[in-house]
Amino acid sequence: MKYEIVKTQGTKTSVGAFMMFDEQGNEGFDSDGNNAWDTLEEAKKAKAHAEKMKTYNFEVPAFYRYEIEANSEEEARSILEDKGGIDIDGELCELDYRDYQNAKLIEDNS
């Protein structure tokens, strides 16, 4: 991903800072979570590092628990199919390290 460095305007008590933004206008961050730098050299270093990074998208299966009140299991399943995730909120079940270990790579944007 490409970034552009922008010098922010200072105030009476601040000289401003250097920030970087991607093509969609999102702020760029360095590996420490900083989004602004005091010098152009620091910003260029953060930009070079960020532009070397690749994006990987993963799918991690998750399970939801739903409590449905109905007269029968068949009716409960019908309600769940029609309204689950829309009108009826489920509770996300806890994930553990194995769920993340088994994550499926779905896209490599390198």
C-alpha positions as CSV (number, residue, x, y, z in Angstrom):
1,M,0.0,0.0,0.0
2,K,1.2,3.5,-0.8
3,Y,1.3,6.3,1.7
4,E,1.6,10.1,1.4
5,I,3.3,12.2,4.1
6,V,1.5,15.3,5.1
7,K,2.8,18.2,7.4
8,T,0.1,19.2,9.8
9,Q,-0.4,22.9,10.7
10,G,0.9,23.9,14.0
11,T,-0.7,26.1,16.7
12,K,0.7,28.8,19.0
13,T,2.1,26.0,21.3
14,S,2.9,23.4,18.7
15,V,4.9,23.3,15.5
16,G,2.8,20.6,14.0
17,A,3.8,17.1,13.0
18,F,4.2,14.8,10.0
19,M,1.5,12.2,9.4
20,M,1.0,9.7,6.6
21,F,-2.2,8.7,4.9
22,D,-3.1,5.9,2.5
23,E,-4.9,6.3,-0.8
24,Q,-8.3,6.0,1.0
25,G,-7.4,8.8,3.4
26,N,-6.8,6.5,6.4
27,E,-4.0,7.4,8.8
28,G,-0.9,5.3,8.8
29,F,0.7,4.0,12.0
30,D,4.1,2.7,12.8
31,S,4.8,-0.6,14.6
32,D,4.5,1.2,18.0
33,G,1.0,2.6,17.1
34,N,2.2,6.2,16.5
35,N,0.4,8.2,13.8
36,A,2.5,11.4,13.9
37,W,6.2,12.2,13.9
38,D,8.2,15.3,14.8
39,T,10.6,15.1,11.9
40,L,10.3,14.4,8.2
41,E,13.0,11.7,8.5
42,E,11.0,9.8,11.2
43,A,7.9,10.0,9.0
44,K,9.9,8.7,6.0
45,K,11.2,5.8,8.0
46,A,7.7,4.9,9.2
47,K,6.3,5.3,5.6
48,A,9.1,3.0,4.2
49,H,8.3,0.3,6.8
50,A,4.5,0.6,6.2
51,E,4.8,0.3,2.4
52,K,6.8,-3.0,2.8
53,M,4.0,-4.5,4.9
54,K,1.6,-7.0,3.2
55,T,-2.0,-7.6,3.9
56,Y,-3.3,-11.1,4.6
57,N,-7.0,-11.8,5.2
58,F,-8.1,-14.8,7.3
59,E,-11.4,-16.4,8.1
60,V,-11.8,-17.7,11.6
61,P,-14.9,-19.9,12.2
62,A,-17.0,-18.6,15.0
63,F,-20.1,-20.0,16.7
64,Y,-23.1,-18.1,18.1
65,R,-25.5,-19.4,20.7
66,Y,-29.2,-18.4,20.2
67,E,-32.0,-18.8,22.7
68,I,-35.3,-19.3,20.8
69,E,-38.7,-19.6,22.4
70,A,-41.1,-21.8,20.4
71,N,-43.6,-24.6,20.6
72,S,-41.3,-27.2,18.9
73,E,-37.8,-27.6,17.6
74,E,-39.0,-27.3,14.1
75,E,-40.6,-23.9,14.8
76,A,-37.5,-22.8,16.7
77,R,-35.3,-23.7,13.7
78,S,-37.7,-21.8,11.3
79,I,-37.5,-18.7,13.6
80,L,-33.7,-19.0,13.7
81,E,-33.4,-19.3,9.9
82,D,-35.7,-16.4,9.3
83,K,-34.6,-14.0,12.0
84,G,-31.2,-15.1,13.3
85,G,-28.6,-12.4,13.1
86,I,-31.2,-9.8,12.0
87,D,-34.0,-9.6,14.6
88,I,-32.6,-12.0,17.1
89,D,-29.0,-11.5,18.4
90,G,-26.9,-14.4,19.3
91,E,-24.1,-14.6,21.8
92,L,-20.6,-15.1,20.4
93,C,-19.1,-18.3,21.9
94,E,-15.6,-18.0,23.2
95,L,-12.8,-18.7,20.8
96,D,-9.5,-20.3,21.8
97,Y,-6.0,-20.4,20.3
98,R,-6.9,-23.5,18.1
99,D,-9.5,-21.5,16.3
100,Y,-6.8,-19.0,15.3
101,Q,-4.3,-21.7,14.5
102,N,-6.8,-23.2,12.0
103,A,-7.7,-19.9,10.4
104,K,-8.0,-20.2,6.6
105,L,-6.1,-17.7,4.4
106,I,-8.6,-16.3,2.0
107,E,-6.7,-13.5,0.4
108,D,-3.0,-12.5,0.0
109,N,-2.7,-8.8,-1.1
110,S,1.1,-8.9,-1.5
